[in-house]
Amino acid sequence: VNPFLFVLSSFLAFSFNLCVMNFIGKLSATTYVIFDYFKDLIILSVAFFLFSEQFARNELVGYAVVVFGGIVWQQR
C-alpha cells in the first residue's frame, strides 16, 4: 500500500471521528446514528476511489435503506 494513501486514509477516518464526537452532545440519538452511517458511507467512498475497493450492491442498498429509514423516523 502506498504510504501516502495510507496516511491520507487514516487522517480522513480520524477527522470524521472527531466530527462525530463534536456532534454527539448537540444532536438527538437518531440523528447521531444517521450521521454515523453517513460517516461510514464517506469512508467507503474514499476507499472506493483511492484504493479501488469493491462493494456489493446489497451493501449500498442497505446503507441507503438505513439512512432513509432514520430520516423518516426523525421526521415522525
Buried (B, 14 or more C-beta within 10 A) or exposed (E): EEEEEEEEBEEBBEEBEEEBEEBEEEBEEBBBBBBBBBBBBEBBEBBEEBEEEEEEEEEEEEBEEBBEEBEEEBEE
